[in-house]
Amino acid sequence: MKLSKLEQYFYVDKLIYHSLDLALYNVSAVIDGQEYMITNERGERLKCHNFVVLQKQLKNVKAKKQVMRQLSAYDEMVGGPEKADNLLEVPLGDNQLY
């Protein structure tokens, strides 16, 4: 879903900032129980190495809830058993550092 379209909603259920790598983030939104990846006007996923810059891009989106989500590949890296669900979601507020 394009960011410009997302900004037109009165509220979205949840903004999810995905922590992908050491300092790489992208974002999705949950609307009516359906999760959508957020893109720019060219259809490319929003991504950034600076979380605060990404928050600034989304400042006009009204979300009931914001979270940081991370899936760890640690179990696979250390040769552990088949990967179990180790999803971590941390609630966020808009820190307005931008």
C-alpha positions as a Markdown table, in Angstrom:
| # | Residue | x | y | z |
|---|---|---|---|---|
| 1 | Met | 0.0 | 0.0 | 0.0 |
| 2 | Lys | 1.4 | 3.4 | -0.9 |
| 3 | Leu | 2.2 | 5.8 | 1.9 |
| 4 | Ser | 0.0 | 8.5 | 0.4 |
| 5 | Lys | -3.0 | 6.2 | 0.5 |
| 6 | Leu | -2.3 | 5.1 | 4.1 |
| 7 | Glu | -2.2 | 8.7 | 5.2 |
| 8 | Gln | -5.8 | 9.1 | 4.1 |
| 9 | Tyr | -7.2 | 6.6 | 6.6 |
| 10 | Phe | -8.7 | 8.0 | 9.8 |
| 11 | Tyr | -6.8 | 5.4 | 11.8 |
| 12 | Val | -4.9 | 2.2 | 11.1 |
| 13 | Asp | -5.0 | -0.6 | 13.7 |
| 14 | Lys | -1.2 | -1.0 | 14.0 |
| 15 | Leu | 2.0 | 0.2 | 12.4 |
| 16 | Ile | 4.7 | -2.4 | 12.5 |
| 17 | Tyr | 8.4 | -1.4 | 12.1 |
| 18 | His | 10.3 | -4.5 | 11.1 |
| 19 | Ser | 13.9 | -4.7 | 12.4 |
| 20 | Leu | 15.5 | -6.6 | 9.5 |
| 21 | Asp | 19.2 | -6.3 | 10.2 |
| 22 | Leu | 21.6 | -4.4 | 12.4 |
| 23 | Ala | 20.2 | -1.0 | 11.3 |
| 24 | Leu | 17.7 | -1.7 | 8.5 |
| 25 | Tyr | 14.0 | -1.2 | 9.0 |
| 26 | Asn | 10.9 | -1.4 | 6.8 |
| 27 | Val | 7.3 | -0.9 | 7.8 |
| 28 | Ser | 3.8 | -2.5 | 7.4 |
| 29 | Ala | 0.4 | -1.5 | 8.5 |
| 30 | Val | -2.5 | -3.6 | 9.8 |
| 31 | Ile | -5.9 | -2.4 | 8.6 |
| 32 | Asp | -9.1 | -4.4 | 9.4 |
| 33 | Gly | -6.9 | -7.5 | 10.3 |
| 34 | Gln | -5.0 | -7.5 | 7.1 |
| 35 | Glu | -1.3 | -6.6 | 7.0 |
| 36 | Tyr | 0.1 | -4.5 | 4.1 |
| 37 | Met | 3.7 | -3.6 | 3.4 |
| 38 | Ile | 4.1 | 0.2 | 2.9 |
| 39 | Thr | 5.6 | 1.5 | -0.3 |
| 40 | Asn | 6.6 | 4.9 | -1.7 |
| 41 | Glu | 5.0 | 6.3 | -4.8 |
| 42 | Arg | 7.2 | 4.2 | -7.1 |
| 43 | Gly | 5.9 | 1.0 | -5.4 |
| 44 | Glu | 9.2 | 0.4 | -3.6 |
| 45 | Arg | 9.1 | -0.8 | 0.0 |
| 46 | Leu | 9.8 | 2.0 | 2.5 |
| 47 | Lys | 13.1 | 1.2 | 4.1 |
| 48 | Cys | 15.7 | 3.1 | 6.0 |
| 49 | His | 18.8 | 2.6 | 8.1 |
| 50 | Asn | 17.7 | 5.2 | 10.6 |
| 51 | Phe | 14.5 | 4.4 | 12.6 |
| 52 | Val | 13.8 | 8.1 | 13.5 |
| 53 | Val | 13.9 | 9.1 | 9.8 |
| 54 | Leu | 11.4 | 6.3 | 9.0 |
| 55 | Gln | 9.1 | 7.5 | 11.9 |
| 56 | Lys | 9.3 | 11.0 | 10.4 |
| 57 | Gln | 8.1 | 9.7 | 7.0 |
| 58 | Leu | 5.1 | 8.1 | 8.7 |
| 59 | Lys | 4.3 | 11.1 | 11.0 |
| 60 | Asn | 1.0 | 11.7 | 9.2 |
| 61 | Val | -0.3 | 8.2 | 9.6 |
| 62 | Lys | -2.7 | 7.9 | 12.6 |
| 63 | Ala | -2.1 | 4.5 | 14.2 |
| 64 | Lys | -3.9 | 3.1 | 17.3 |
| 65 | Lys | -0.7 | 1.1 | 18.1 |
| 66 | Gln | 2.9 | 1.1 | 17.0 |
| 67 | Val | 5.4 | -1.8 | 17.5 |
| 68 | Met | 8.9 | -2.9 | 16.6 |
| 69 | Arg | 9.0 | -6.5 | 15.3 |
| 70 | Gln | 12.0 | -8.7 | 15.1 |
| 71 | Leu | 12.4 | -12.3 | 14.1 |
| 72 | Ser | 15.8 | -13.7 | 15.1 |
| 73 | Ala | 17.8 | -16.2 | 13.1 |
| 74 | Tyr | 19.9 | -17.0 | 16.2 |
| 75 | Asp | 18.6 | -20.6 | 16.6 |
| 76 | Glu | 19.6 | -21.4 | 13.0 |
| 77 | Met | 23.0 | -19.7 | 13.2 |
| 78 | Val | 24.1 | -21.8 | 16.2 |
| 79 | Gly | 22.9 | -25.0 | 14.7 |
| 80 | Gly | 19.9 | -25.3 | 17.1 |
| 81 | Pro | 16.7 | -27.3 | 16.5 |
| 82 | Glu | 14.3 | -26.3 | 13.7 |
| 83 | Lys | 13.3 | -22.7 | 14.1 |
| 84 | Ala | 10.4 | -22.1 | 16.5 |
| 85 | Asp | 8.3 | -19.0 | 16.5 |
| 86 | Asn | 10.5 | -16.4 | 18.2 |
| 87 | Leu | 8.7 | -13.3 | 17.2 |
| 88 | Leu | 9.4 | -10.3 | 19.4 |
| 89 | Glu | 7.1 | -7.3 | 19.3 |
| 90 | Val | 7.9 | -4.2 | 21.5 |
| 91 | Pro | 5.3 | -1.5 | 21.9 |
| 92 | Leu | 6.5 | 2.0 | 20.7 |
| 93 | Gly | 5.3 | 5.5 | 21.1 |
| 94 | Asp | 6.1 | 8.4 | 18.7 |
| 95 | Asn | 9.1 | 9.9 | 20.3 |
| 96 | Gln | 8.9 | 13.0 | 17.9 |
| 97 | Leu | 12.7 | 13.3 | 17.8 |
| 98 | Tyr | 12.4 | 14.5 | 14.2 |
